[in-house]
Amino acid sequence: MKVFLIMIVCLQDPFLELGKSCITVPMKEQFQSVPECIYFVEGFKQRNYNSEIFMTGFCTTKQSI
């Protein structure tokens, strides 16, 4: 089982249209477990020093066929 990460990044700007304020980015990294993926997301979020940017991640699993 592989675990994939999709990062969600939003810019908190009252002048941007809502549909243009967030992007989703499928990451190329693959993880062996969901906890490993979550740990990566938490570390990534801690490196963000800009209070105008909100980041979170979504970890999902896919079965190898």
Residue frames as a rotation matrix with the C-alpha (Angstrom) as fourth column:
MET 1
0.585 0.811 0.000 0.00
0.811 -0.585 0.000 0.00
0.000 0.000 -1.000 0.00
LYS 2
-0.598 -0.720 0.353 1.32
0.725 -0.673 -0.144 3.43
0.341 0.170 0.925 -0.94
VAL 3
0.294 0.625 -0.724 0.29
0.806 -0.568 -0.163 6.66
-0.513 -0.535 -0.671 0.72
PHE 4
-0.327 -0.309 0.893 0.05
0.803 -0.588 0.091 9.82
0.497 0.747 0.441 -1.34
LEU 5
-0.312 0.122 -0.942 -0.14
0.686 -0.658 -0.312 13.44
-0.658 -0.743 0.122 -0.19
ILE 6
0.030 0.354 0.935 -2.18
0.778 -0.596 0.200 16.29
0.628 0.721 -0.293 -1.59
MET 7
-0.682 -0.301 -0.666 -1.23
0.663 -0.639 -0.390 19.68
-0.308 -0.708 0.636 -0.14
ILE 8
0.387 0.803 0.453 -3.81
0.842 -0.508 0.182 22.45
0.376 0.311 -0.873 0.07
VAL 9
-0.632 -0.658 -0.409 -2.42
0.744 -0.664 -0.080 25.99
-0.219 -0.355 0.909 0.16
CYS 10
0.450 0.828 0.336 -4.58
0.852 -0.510 0.116 29.08
0.268 0.234 -0.935 0.65
LEU 11
-0.760 -0.597 0.256 -3.64
0.522 -0.796 -0.306 32.75
0.387 -0.099 0.917 0.60
GLN 12
0.063 0.780 -0.623 -5.63
0.955 -0.227 -0.188 34.82
-0.288 -0.583 -0.760 3.06
ASP 13
-0.948 -0.308 -0.082 -6.27
0.253 -0.883 0.395 37.94
-0.194 0.353 0.915 1.00
PRO 14
-0.195 0.960 -0.203 -9.64
0.339 -0.128 -0.932 39.73
-0.920 -0.251 -0.301 1.16
PHE 15
0.009 0.167 -0.986 -9.13
-0.701 -0.702 -0.126 41.09
-0.713 0.692 0.111 -2.36
LEU 16
-0.902 -0.316 -0.294 -8.79
-0.432 0.641 0.635 37.69
-0.012 0.700 -0.714 -4.07
GLU 17
0.147 0.933 -0.328 -11.80
-0.865 0.282 0.414 35.81
0.479 0.223 0.849 -5.37
LEU 18
0.362 0.061 0.930 -12.49
-0.749 0.613 0.252 32.74
-0.555 -0.788 0.267 -3.26
GLY 19
0.962 0.091 0.259 -11.93
0.069 0.833 -0.549 30.42
-0.266 0.545 0.795 -6.21
LYS 20
0.603 -0.787 0.130 -8.46
0.047 -0.127 -0.991 31.88
0.797 0.603 -0.040 -6.76
SER 21
0.432 -0.418 0.799 -7.27
-0.847 -0.492 0.200 31.94
0.310 -0.763 -0.567 -3.16
CYS 22
0.261 -0.315 0.913 -6.49
-0.555 0.725 0.408 28.21
-0.790 -0.613 0.014 -2.76
ILE 23
0.137 -0.246 -0.960 -4.64
-0.885 0.404 -0.230 25.60
0.444 0.881 -0.162 -4.79
THR 24
0.780 0.003 0.625 -4.26
-0.318 0.863 0.392 21.85
-0.539 -0.505 0.675 -4.40
VAL 25
0.160 -0.838 -0.522 -0.89
-0.961 -0.011 -0.276 20.32
0.225 0.546 -0.807 -5.17
PRO 26
0.996 0.071 -0.046 -0.44
-0.062 0.983 0.172 16.56
0.057 -0.169 0.984 -5.52
MET 27
0.346 -0.924 0.162 3.03
-0.837 -0.226 0.498 15.87
-0.424 -0.307 -0.852 -4.12
LYS 28
0.325 -0.314 -0.892 5.42
-0.671 0.588 -0.451 13.44
0.666 0.745 -0.019 -5.82
GLU 29
-0.683 -0.604 0.410 6.59
-0.708 0.410 -0.575 11.93
0.179 -0.683 -0.708 -2.52
GLN 30
0.314 0.718 -0.622 5.14
-0.293 0.696 0.655 8.54
0.903 -0.023 0.429 -1.61
PHE 31
-0.279 -0.326 0.903 4.99
-0.948 -0.054 -0.313 7.29
0.150 -0.944 -0.294 1.95
GLN 32
-0.781 -0.095 -0.617 4.84
-0.085 0.995 -0.045 3.84
0.619 0.018 -0.785 3.49
SER 33
-0.425 0.657 -0.622 2.19
0.901 0.373 -0.222 4.73
0.086 -0.655 -0.751 6.09
VAL 34
0.447 0.691 0.568 -0.41
0.542 -0.715 0.442 7.37
0.712 0.110 -0.694 6.90
PRO 35
0.827 -0.166 -0.536 1.40
0.434 -0.418 0.798 8.44
-0.357 -0.893 -0.274 10.14
GLU 36
-0.253 -0.962 0.105 4.59
0.787 -0.141 0.601 9.00
-0.563 0.235 0.793 8.10
CYS 37
-0.287 0.259 0.922 2.62
0.775 -0.503 0.382 11.17
0.563 0.824 -0.056 5.67
ILE 38
0.774 0.633 0.023 0.98
0.471 -0.599 0.647 13.16
0.423 -0.490 -0.762 8.49
TYR 39
0.430 -0.718 -0.548 4.38
0.627 -0.199 0.753 13.71
-0.649 -0.667 0.365 10.11
PHE 40
-0.538 -0.608 0.584 5.64
0.838 -0.314 0.446 15.15
-0.088 0.729 0.679 6.80
VAL 41
0.157 0.697 0.700 2.61
0.628 -0.617 0.474 17.47
0.762 0.365 -0.535 6.55
GLU 42
0.874 0.185 -0.449 3.13
0.482 -0.440 0.758 18.77
-0.057 -0.879 -0.474 10.10
GLY 43
-0.019 -0.968 -0.250 6.82
0.704 -0.191 0.684 19.47
-0.710 -0.163 0.685 9.41
PHE 44
-0.476 -0.079 0.876 5.95
0.822 -0.394 0.411 21.21
0.312 0.916 0.252 6.16
LYS 45
0.539 0.780 0.317 3.38
0.557 -0.613 0.561 23.42
0.632 -0.125 -0.765 7.92
GLN 46
0.689 -0.315 -0.652 5.88
0.573 -0.314 0.757 24.40
-0.444 -0.895 -0.036 10.63
ARG 47
-0.409 -0.894 0.182 8.28
0.809 -0.262 0.526 25.76
-0.423 0.363 0.830 7.99
ASN 48
0.029 0.510 0.859 5.66
0.750 -0.579 0.318 28.30
0.660 0.636 -0.400 6.89
TYR 49
-0.582 -0.339 -0.739 6.54
0.769 -0.526 -0.364 31.65
-0.266 -0.780 0.567 8.45
ASN 50
-0.926 0.310 0.215 3.99
-0.154 -0.831 0.534 33.71
0.345 0.462 0.817 6.56
SER 51
-0.743 0.668 0.027 0.77
0.119 0.172 -0.978 34.23
-0.658 -0.724 -0.208 8.53
GLU 52
-0.149 0.693 -0.706 -1.09
-0.837 -0.468 -0.283 35.06
-0.526 0.549 0.650 5.29
ILE 53
-0.274 -0.012 -0.962 -0.60
-0.731 0.653 0.200 31.52
0.625 0.758 -0.188 3.98
PHE 54
0.165 0.410 0.897 -2.57
-0.831 0.547 -0.097 28.57
-0.531 -0.730 0.431 5.33
MET 55
-0.347 -0.337 -0.875 -1.39
-0.769 0.636 0.060 25.06
0.537 0.694 -0.480 4.48
THR 56
0.141 0.304 0.942 -2.77
-0.717 0.687 -0.115 21.64
-0.682 -0.660 0.315 5.23
GLY 57
-0.687 -0.426 -0.588 -2.47
-0.716 0.536 0.448 18.23
0.125 0.729 -0.673 3.66
PHE 58
0.514 0.830 0.216 -4.62
-0.814 0.551 -0.185 15.25
-0.273 -0.081 0.959 2.79
CYS 59
-0.666 -0.739 0.105 -3.06
-0.694 0.665 0.277 11.79
-0.275 0.112 -0.955 2.97
THR 60
0.510 0.852 -0.122 -4.70
-0.823 0.441 -0.359 9.05
-0.252 0.283 0.925 0.94
THR 61
-0.359 -0.612 0.704 -3.91
-0.369 0.786 0.495 5.39
-0.857 -0.082 -0.508 0.34
LYS 62
0.385 0.392 -0.835 -3.97
-0.922 0.203 -0.329 3.43
0.041 0.897 0.440 -2.90
GLN 63
0.478 -0.171 0.861 -3.70
-0.156 0.949 0.275 -0.32
-0.864 -0.266 0.427 -3.23
SER 64
-0.444 -0.667 -0.597 -1.13
-0.803 0.001 0.596 -1.62
-0.397 0.745 -0.536 -5.70
ILE 65
0.697 0.704 0.137 -2.65
-0.525 0.631 -0.571 -3.93
-0.489 0.326 0.809 -8.29
